[in-house]
Amino acid sequence: MRLQEVTSVFKALIEKEENHLVFLFFLVSLIICIFVIQSSDMRYLPFIWFFIFYASVGALAQKKAGNDVNTLYFTFTGAYQLPKGDLVNRFGSTPNIGFYTDFVSGKSSYIFGLDASFSFGEKVKEDVGALFRTPEGVLIGTDQTATQLFLKERVFTYGIHFGKLFALNKKKNPRSGIRATIGVGRIRHWIKITDEFNSANQFKDAYAKGYDRLTAGMTVTPFLGYQYTSLNRYLNFVAGVEYVAGFTRSQRSWDFDLFKKEEAKRFDGILGFRIGFSLPLFIGDSERDIEY
């Protein structure tokens, strides 16, 4: 079959808006990812999968319909975060990855969604291994040999959010404008402890819980930024500033190195600068067509 014939068949399928093609392209991208697992660095797998899936489904999203209809967004985000409040004494600045699922209502542009994010920094200010260090700063393991302890930041948040999209030009592009949301959810943060030489048994298994500073609580998260959805569906992004206000407490019954339980209530704030790329799925038809 000639290339022109293949192209014609593909365009015909898209014009018919066969929904099962979305599943087909998703399945193909999943198979490709399986091969990537066997041949490539696993660290790049989530990014490869996202771009394959985005490109596949993006091609099917080229319906001749306006974007002022009910819309479902799947958004992958990245952020640079700064600790605030009590968290300043525990962690430093950190990168963050996240995911949104948003429903934006037709012409009213109200936003309802779910979100989750994960931070993985290496700037830990509390030295939970200080009790086992010599005056020179060398950490001694249970086998009486020197070892190296790596402390890393881990923060996980999830929740729901709602708000509104204020279009800057409602007639031309009602899905692009100022995005303002407020969210509520949960936060968990802790210190990940890694023993390089596997000789510090005091930080292994259940003992690690006495040093990891596991903390959790409720969050309130306002976000203000700009959201853009292109008329050709290929460039869709959101960017803005968020502040995670966490009302937390320690989840451990005893901190071994402090010889006590941390009883005080905490305020763990996180100021973040977030940007993300979206895959929009439009539900329903618009009264106008897009002119290409």
LINRA-V951946 format. One record per residue. N is the residue number from 1. OMEGA is omega in whole degrees, 0 to 359 (NA if undefined). Layout:
N|OMEGA + N|OMEGA
This chain:
1|182 + 2|181 + 3|180 + 4|179 + 5|178 + 6|179 + 7|180 + 8|179 + 9|181 + 10|179 + 11|180 + 12|179 + 13|180 + 14|181 + 15|176 + 16|178 + 17|179 + 18|185 + 19|182 + 20|177 + 21|177 + 22|178 + 23|181 + 24|180 + 25|177 + 26|180 + 27|178 + 28|180 + 29|179 + 30|178 + 31|178 + 32|180 + 33|178 + 34|177 + 35|179 + 36|179 + 37|184 + 38|188 + 39|187 + 40|178 + 41|183 + 42|183 + 43|184 + 44|185 + 45|181 + 46|181 + 47|179 + 48|180 + 49|183 + 50|184 + 51|176 + 52|182 + 53|180 + 54|181 + 55|182 + 56|183 + 57|179 + 58|179 + 59|181 + 60|184 + 61|184 + 62|177 + 63|174 + 64|178 + 65|177 + 66|181 + 67|176 + 68|178 + 69|175 + 70|188 + 71|176 + 72|181 + 73|169 + 74|190 + 75|174 + 76|187 + 77|171 + 78|183 + 79|170 + 80|190 + 81|178 + 82|180 + 83|177 + 84|179 + 85|181 + 86|183 + 87|179 + 88|182 + 89|183 + 90|186 + 91|173 + 92|178 + 93|187 + 94|170 + 95|183 + 96|172 + 97|183 + 98|181 + 99|174 + 100|162 + 101|185 + 102|166 + 103|179 + 104|185 + 105|180 + 106|184 + 107|181 + 108|174 + 109|172 + 110|185 + 111|173 + 112|185 + 113|176 + 114|180 + 115|176 + 116|179 + 117|183 + 118|178 + 119|185 + 120|181 + 121|180 + 122|181 + 123|180 + 124|185 + 125|179 + 126|180 + 127|183 + 128|178 + 129|184 + 130|182 + 131|185 + 132|181 + 133|174 + 134|177 + 135|179 + 136|178 + 137|180 + 138|179 + 139|181 + 140|179 + 141|181 + 142|176 + 143|177 + 144|175 + 145|180 + 146|178 + 147|181 + 148|181 + 149|178 + 150|180 + 151|182 + 152|180 + 153|173 + 154|179 + 155|178 + 156|177 + 157|174 + 158|181 + 159|177 + 160|178 + 161|177 + 162|182 + 163|184 + 164|175 + 165|181 + 166|184 + 167|177 + 168|176 + 169|190 + 170|181 + 171|184 + 172|182 + 173|183 + 174|180 + 175|177 + 176|181 + 177|181 + 178|179 + 179|179 + 180|180 + 181|172 + 182|184 + 183|173 + 184|182 + 185|183 + 186|175 + 187|172 + 188|175 + 189|184 + 190|177 + 191|176 + 192|184 + 193|179 + 194|178 + 195|186 + 196|185 + 197|176 + 198|181 + 199|180 + 200|183 + 201|180 + 202|179 + 203|183 + 204|171 + 205|185 + 206|180 + 207|181 + 208|180 + 209|178 + 210|182 + 211|191 + 212|176 + 213|179 + 214|183 + 215|182 + 216|178 + 217|181 + 218|179 + 219|168 + 220|188 + 221|171 + 222|179 + 223|176 + 224|182 + 225|181 + 226|178 + 227|181 + 228|174 + 229|183 + 230|181 + 231|177 + 232|171 + 233|187 + 234|181 + 235|182 + 236|184 + 237|174 + 238|179 + 239|180 + 240|183 + 241|178 + 242|176 + 243|179 + 244|178 + 245|184 + 246|178 + 247|196 + 248|174 + 249|176 + 250|180 + 251|180 + 252|181 + 253|182 + 254|173 + 255|188 + 256|184 + 257|178 + 258|181 + 259|179 + 260|173 + 261|177 + 262|185 + 263|189 + 264|172 + 265|184 + 266|168 + 267|182 + 268|180 + 269|177 + 270|175 + 271|185 + 272|174 + 273|193 + 274|174 + 275|181 + 276|178 + 277|191 + 278|168 + 279|179 + 280|173 + 281|186 + 282|184 + 283|181 + 284|183 + 285|176 + 286|180 + 287|182 + 288|178 + 289|174 + 290|177 + 291|180 + 292|NA
